[in-house]
């Protein structure tokens, strides 16, 4: 074969191997290919900004041949909507909460099940111990679990103080229809939650359709829900867990060296910056108090009522979301964390 024909053959192979995701158009090696990533957090939030840093790091590591195209602020839909789009190739990846993750691997709902994880040390211990097992479960379900991240400590925020769980019977709490856990919490309490997707909550708070939400201080401020509320529970409970997942088909199509760069850059700004995320949530909480929010303690008997509710919800979800053996194992891991 002459040198000319060798060159033609190599160029033809390069053209066939480099394609635009979701289309038939071919691109040259100089063009940037993108991972289309969706998230509910607004573009100017810390979470979204962190993935702009992932984009910068990935471009540098891949010599500008790969980057992140972020669809922030729920523009791609609520988490379950995004998962459907990932399955049909309309979206490549998502930064989603435990709520969305549990629609892929149901057992992951344990991370949100009340009383299982109560602080950051327990979160680290459980996700470290369960990483390999859950990564395999996500692989079988057609997704790649890339990295864990977090969004602060859960609290109840409202227009009225919540001093015991039964107070929720007298307000209009938001319930995320996709959340198995939140629906069971309100069912146990006897509260009538208002079912809305995350992008709909801001408007509902303005109109008074909803007057109470469970989230973290950092998320409350990022989503601008804080402007319509004025009370917050002083004690935090549980951790808002996020993770980045990529569709399995998309992950398999990424060159191995680029896939490693995605892992490295994503974990650098999620798992590698845990202290910064925690400080951001704590600072958001303090800022809310400075803006006039009132932090309320549990009323007498309120804390015990809360713990009774936690156990009842955990127990009723055994067999529906997770087996009893897994609940016991995860709680043992969490309980031994120091």
C-alpha positions in Angstrom: 0.0 0.0 0.0 1.4 3.4 -0.9 1.9 6.1 1.7 -0.9 8.1 0.1 -3.4 5.2 0.5 -2.3 4.6 4.1 -3.0 8.3 4.8 -6.4 8.1 3.2 -7.3 5.0 5.2 -6.3 6.5 8.5 -8.3 9.7 7.8 -11.4 7.6 6.9 -11.1 5.6 10.1 -10.8 8.8 12.1 -13.9 10.3 10.5 -15.9 7.1 11.3 -14.7 7.0 14.9 -15.5 10.6 15.9 -19.2 11.4 16.0 -21.6 13.8 17.6 -23.7 12.1 20.4 -27.3 11.6 19.4 -26.8 12.4 15.8 -25.2 11.2 12.5 -23.1 14.3 11.9 -19.3 13.5 11.8 -16.9 16.0 13.3 -13.2 16.6 13.0 -10.7 15.8 15.7 -10.4 19.6 16.5 -14.1 19.9 17.5 -15.2 19.6 21.1 -17.6 16.8 22.1 -19.8 17.3 25.1 -21.4 15.4 28.0 -24.9 16.9 28.3 -25.4 17.1 32.1 -28.7 18.1 33.7 -29.3 19.4 37.3 -32.0 21.1 39.2 -29.7 23.6 40.8 -29.7 27.1 39.2 -26.8 28.1 37.0 -25.4 30.6 39.5 -25.5 28.0 42.4 -22.4 26.5 43.9 -23.3 23.1 42.6 -23.7 24.3 39.0 -20.6 26.4 39.2 -18.6 23.4 40.4 -19.5 21.6 37.1 -18.3 24.6 35.2 -15.0 23.9 36.9 -15.3 20.2 35.8 -15.8 21.5 32.3 -12.7 23.6 32.5 -10.6 20.7 33.9 -11.9 18.2 31.4 -11.1 20.5 28.5 -7.6 21.1 29.8 -7.0 17.3 30.4 -8.4 16.3 27.0 -6.8 19.2 25.0 -10.2 20.7 24.4 -11.7 17.6 22.7 -14.2 17.0 25.5 -16.3 19.2 27.7 -19.5 19.6 29.8 -22.6 21.2 28.5 -24.7 22.0 31.6 -28.5 22.2 31.6 -29.1 23.8 35.0 -32.1 25.1 36.8 -34.4 22.2 35.9 -34.4 23.2 32.2 -34.2 19.5 31.2 -37.1 18.7 33.6 -37.5 17.1 37.0 -35.2 14.2 37.9 -37.4 11.4 36.8 -37.9 13.3 33.5 -34.2 13.5 33.0 -33.7 9.8 33.7 -36.2 9.0 30.9 -34.2 11.3 28.6 -31.0 9.6 29.5 -32.4 6.2 28.6 -33.4 7.4 25.1 -30.2 9.3 24.5 -31.6 12.8 24.8 -29.4 13.6 27.8 -26.1 12.0 28.8 -25.7 12.6 32.5 -27.3 14.2 35.6 -26.5 15.4 39.0 -29.4 14.0 41.0 -30.5 13.5 44.6 -31.2 10.3 46.4 -34.8 10.7 45.2 -33.7 10.3 41.6 -31.0 7.7 42.4 -33.7 5.5 44.0 -35.6 5.4 40.8 -32.5 3.6 39.3 -31.4 1.5 42.3 -34.3 1.5 44.8 -32.1 0.4 47.8 -30.2 3.7 47.6 -33.3 5.3 49.2 -31.7 4.1 52.4 -29.5 7.3 52.3 -32.7 9.4 52.8 -34.6 7.0 55.1 -35.0 8.9 58.3 -32.6 8.1 61.1 -30.2 6.0 59.0 -27.7 8.8 58.3 -27.6 11.7 60.8 -24.3 13.5 60.1 -21.5 13.9 57.6 -19.3 11.2 59.2 -22.0 8.6 58.8 -22.6 9.7 55.2 -18.9 9.2 54.4 -18.7 5.9 56.1 -21.8 4.5 54.4 -21.0 5.7 50.9 -17.4 4.5 51.2 -18.5 1.0 52.4 -21.3 0.7 49.9 -19.6 2.3 46.9 -18.5 -0.9 45.1 -21.8 -2.8 45.7 -23.9 0.2 44.6 -21.7 0.9 41.6 -22.3 -2.6 40.4 -26.1 -2.2 40.9 -26.1 1.0 38.8 -24.0 -0.7 36.1 -26.7 -3.5 35.9 -29.4 -0.9 35.7 -27.7 0.8 32.7 -26.0 3.7 34.5 -22.5 4.7 35.6 -22.2 6.1 39.1 -19.4 8.6 38.8 -19.2 10.5 42.1 -21.1 11.2 45.4 -21.7 14.8 46.5 -23.7 16.5 49.2 -25.9 19.5 49.7 -26.1 20.1 53.4 -28.2 19.1 56.4 -32.0 18.7 56.1 -34.2 21.1 58.0 -37.9 22.1 57.9 -38.5 25.7 56.7 -41.9 27.3 56.9 -44.1 30.3 57.3 -45.0 28.9 60.7 -42.7 27.2 63.2 -42.4 23.4 63.2 -41.8 22.3 66.8 -42.9 18.7 66.5 -43.8 16.5 63.4 -47.5 16.7 64.1 -47.4 20.5 63.5 -47.1 19.5 59.8 -50.8 18.5 59.9 -51.7 22.2 60.2 -49.6 23.6 57.3 -49.3 23.0 53.5 -46.0 21.1 53.1 -44.4 20.4 49.8 -44.1 16.8 48.9 -41.9 15.6 46.0 -44.0 13.0 44.1 -40.8 11.2 43.1 -39.7 10.8 46.7 -40.7 7.5 48.2 -39.3 8.6 51.6 -41.0 12.0 51.8 -44.4 10.6 50.8 -44.1 8.0 53.6 -43.0 10.6 56.1 -46.1 12.7 55.5 -48.4 9.7 55.4 -47.0 8.6 58.8 -47.5 12.0 60.3 -51.0 12.4 58.8 -50.1 15.6 56.9 -51.6 16.5 53.5 -48.6 17.2 51.3 -48.9 19.3 48.2 -47.4 17.2 45.3 -45.1 19.3 43.0 -42.0 18.9 41.0 -39.0 20.9 42.2 -39.2 23.5 39.4 -42.8 24.3 40.5 -42.1 24.9 44.2 -40.9 28.5 43.8 -44.2 29.7 42.3 -46.2 27.7 44.9 -44.4 29.4 47.7 -45.2 32.8 46.2 -48.9 32.1 45.9 -49.2 30.3 49.2 -50.1 26.9 47.7 -47.2 25.7 49.7 -45.9 27.1 53.0 -43.5 24.5 54.3 -40.6 22.6 52.7 -37.9 20.2 53.8 -34.5 20.9 52.3 -31.1 22.3 53.3 -30.2 26.0 53.9 -27.8 25.9 50.9 -30.5 24.5 48.6 -33.2 26.8 49.9 -31.1 29.9 49.1 -29.9 28.5 45.7 -33.5 27.8 44.6 -34.6 31.2 46.0 -37.3 29.6 48.2 -36.1 31.5 51.2 -37.8 34.8 50.3 -41.2 33.5 51.2 -40.4 31.7 54.5 -39.3 32.8 58.0 -38.9 29.8 60.4 -36.4 26.9 60.4 -35.9 23.9 62.7 -32.7 24.5 64.7 -31.7 20.8 64.6 -30.6 19.4 61.3 -31.4 15.8 60.4 -30.0 13.7 57.6 -27.9 14.8 54.7 -29.0 15.9 51.2 -27.1 13.4 49.0 -26.4 14.0 45.4 -24.5 11.9 42.8 -23.5 12.3 39.2 -24.6 9.4 37.0 -24.0 8.9 33.3 -26.1 6.7 31.0 -24.3 3.3 30.5 -24.4 3.5 26.7 -22.9 7.0 26.8 -20.2 5.9 29.2 -19.2 2.9 27.1 -18.9 5.2 24.0 -16.4 7.5 25.8 -12.7 6.7 25.2 -11.1 5.2 28.3 -8.7 8.0 28.9 -11.5 10.6 28.7 -13.7 8.5 31.0 -10.9 8.5 33.6 -10.6 12.3 33.2 -14.4 12.7 33.8 -14.0 10.6 37.0 -11.0 12.5 38.2 -12.4 16.0 37.5 -15.8 15.3 38.9 -14.6 13.7 42.1 -12.1 16.6 42.5 -15.0 19.1 42.9 -17.5 16.9 44.7 -15.8 14.4 47.0 -12.6 16.4 47.0 -14.3 19.6 48.3 -16.6 18.2 51.0 -15.5 20.6 53.6 -16.4 23.6 51.3 -19.9 22.2 50.7 -20.5 21.8 54.4 -19.2 25.3 55.2 -21.5 26.7 52.5 -24.6 25.1 54.0 -23.6 26.2 57.5 -23.0 29.7 56.3 -26.3 29.8 54.4 -28.1 28.8 57.6 -26.4 31.6 59.5 -27.2 34.1 56.8 -30.9 33.1 57.0 -30.8 33.9 60.8 -29.2 37.3 60.1 -32.0 38.0 57.5 -34.6 37.5 60.2 -35.3 33.8 60.2 -36.3 32.3 63.6 -34.7 29.0 64.5 -37.0 26.9 66.7 -36.2 24.0 69.0 -38.4 21.0 69.5 -41.3 21.5 71.8 -41.4 19.2 74.9 -41.9 15.7 73.5 -41.3 16.8 70.0 -37.9 15.2 69.6 -39.3 11.8 70.8 -42.2 12.2 68.4 -39.7 12.8 65.6 -37.6 9.7 66.5 -40.8 7.5 66.7 -41.8 8.7 63.2 -38.3 7.9 61.9 -38.4 4.3 63.1 -42.0 3.8 61.8 -41.0 5.0 58.4 -37.8 2.9 58.2 -39.7 -0.2 59.2 -42.7 0.2 56.8 -40.3 0.6 53.9 -38.5 -2.7 54.6 -39.4 -5.0 51.7 -40.7 -2.1 49.6 -37.5 -0.2 49.1 -34.8 -2.3 50.8 -34.4 -5.6 52.6 -34.2 -5.8 56.4 -30.7 -7.2 56.2 -29.4 -4.2 54.2 -31.1 -1.7 56.5 -29.4 -3.4 59.5 -26.0 -3.5 57.7 -26.1 0.2 56.7 -27.2 1.4 60.1 -24.4 -0.6 61.7 -21.9 1.1 59.4 -23.4 4.5 60.2 -23.5 3.8 63.9 -19.8 2.9 64.0 -18.7 6.1 62.2 -16.6 8.5 64.2 
